[in-house]
Amino acid sequence: MKRLWIPGLLLLRVCSSALAAGQNATRDYINVCELGAKGDGKADDTRAFLAAVATAAKERRPVYVPRGRYLLSKPVDLENVALTGPDAGAWPADVDALPVLVPTQTNAPCMILRAGAALKGVGITYEWKQDPQDGPPAVLIKGIGVYISGVKIMYAWDGIITDGESNVGRLNIENVFMVSPRNIGVRVTGTWDVPALRNIEVWNAGPVPRGLEKGIGFHLGKNDLIRLTDCFVFGMRYGFLLEDKMPGCKIEGGTWGVMTGCSTDFCGAGIVVRGEHTVSISGGTYWDHAESLVVDGEKARVRLNGAELKSNGAPALVVRECDHVVVTGCSLLRPMKEYDPPAVLLEGGRIVVSDNHIEAYGVGARVGPKVRSAILRGNLIDAHGRPAVLDEHGPDAQVLIEGNLEERTATKRPEQ
């Protein structure tokens, strides 16, 4: 007799095997609730978390945190251990689909991530009794190879911070949603070799600091080929601030890297480059109250392509000093009639501004007396009745201004 082949039986066997594999995979985790965590938002679950991490490190297994609300009175320190919520957790934005860690201490981080640590699929929420004047980071990074993904951080003093003295190379942070950090959203310095920051949103949803005098979305120091992709900042004093020297950090030096598709909105300033940094910026929109891009460093090297800079009360592009700045194919806008600054202010260094759309209720572009060399070529400039280019370069400078098209608008503002 021939044996009959029944596809349904094969499917049943495959599904049964997958189910068994899934059950085995679940058993591979150390569940914090099985070690005494309540997750009810009332009990102190610190002891259970520390026990789970110790067991996971010993047995080389990850820690699993079911959905719930966990109070933590001490930092949870991970080294070569992954702590994860449900794999099916939603993108952690305006819904609460993640397990939430609630730090009750205000003098130490919620999570410390050392070499080989991972944090995935959890939320961290601070509940301040009064608005803080100082505080710890929600996540402190102290080693190489750290991975953070699918994390939501709310109302922290600082969000995700490297310690400023450790090599944190190969850092990988993605899909992070951050609400109202009081001081810094993300600070990264000391990444020897190719860190990546992807799809990180820093929202100052309120209260917005008075006068926007505080707050940095992304603070970058010494980084080797850092890659920022699709990162966004709303309502901070600085969207992206690059500095050679950062307060409290032993590591000093500049960032070398790229920014692709990043953006800012409602910030005091969009991108500020201070010091010796080499950065290529591609795409994105930077809509800010003051300057959208400021370059201020004798050895700064900045290339900007295909972006929109739109500033309200200050020039969209300011170059105070640089090794070189090249801006091509961008929209450089200073559209508010109430203010008078130019759209482009070139004060020093070597600069190329080519093939851009420049518009301002004021001078289109101003070349200052300390500029060493500059080319302004092939730009479409609408200055609404004011000069397209105001050239005030010094006698030793080399400046070429040619081929710019001055657009004649129908409505012009009277000369002042």
Phi, psi and omega in degrees: 000137178278143178278133180276136177263116183248110183303326182299323178293322177297317179298319179298318179295319179297314180295320179296320179295318179296319179297317179296320179296320178297318178296320178295321179296321178297321180291344179287346180268154169264110184275122183298330181289332177286348177252016171111356178292139181265319181065028183257004181075008181237315182281151174278112184263014184301312184301319180294320179294316180294322177294320179295319179294318179297318179292318180297319179295321181289320186262001179058048178232156177279162177261134180249133180241108177294167180297133181170189181232115192244120176276132181232124182258357177221158177296147172259117189255118182247132170222119183057034179225141175255135173243124189221146169270194181299137179297333183271012180301141181287164173304122194279069180253260187267011177237159181250077181257008185246155166295142186243129174263129182243101178290130176260351175266148182238016180235012180205157180296158170287313181234137171244121183248114178260191186306131175075012181275154177220142177228122188214135169068037178225161173247152175232122183231129177262141178237083183287137175287330172213156186300127187284155171257349178197168179174176181271168171284151172294318181230123177249127183255129187226020181196175184278160172068030180276140181233127178231129183209143174062042185246140176242128181235126184236129169065027176284158170293302169242146181276275181242119189227133168278154191284349176082005178222348181258152169286116181245039180301157182062024176297136183224111180235129181211154174054057180244135179242121187236129184245123171050056168294138184284336187231291183228136174284296181227124173241126182229120173209149181090023179266089173283102175095112163034066168284160180225131175236118186229136172051056177248125180247130176242111184246120170268083187280356177127148356286135176290128180306139183304126179070009182055033185280349180237162168103127177233126177292299179233123182246115187242133179243244182274108181219137179258111180052056174286144180236113176252125183229127173055040176264149189219142179227135177233127167073024176257165178297314175239135171285299180231118181241120178252124182222144176289322182240128183240137181305131177080005183249130175283330181283131179232155179138176186261166176269137169241122182176194184226149172235122184234122175066023178275162184206160172224156176211137174062025177266160174297311176220144185281290179235127177236122182248109180243114175109202188269089180231148175237110186220136174251125185244124183234126176070187178095163176235136182232097183251110193222162179290316178250224185294143175271325174219125176238129175242123185213084178187131184301331181251014180288138178230113186230130174240128182234128183217135171068026181249165172244121175251121180228118185238145182275293190254011181212167178302143177292322179237125176232125173242107180272318178199150181189164164285308170198150174227130178235122181235118182222146172062034184244165168256122183241104195237137173226078199272350187278128183290337184290345185240164190243350185298158175290165174286326183232126179235113181250112186250338182190161176096197179245126194219139171237124175236107191222137171058046178245163168260120183240127179219137180203149165270076188158186177302141178294305179219138178240128178255116185275171186289345182263001176295131180278316177203148182202148172233125170239108189218138170068024179267146171264116189239125175240104182257012176052050176093347177269169179300138177295316179225131174251109186260111180236029185292154183284173185292336182266357183277154173248112185229129178242119178236111184204155172069016177276142180255117179271115181281137180260108180276156182290323181252123183240147176272138180300152176296145178251000000 
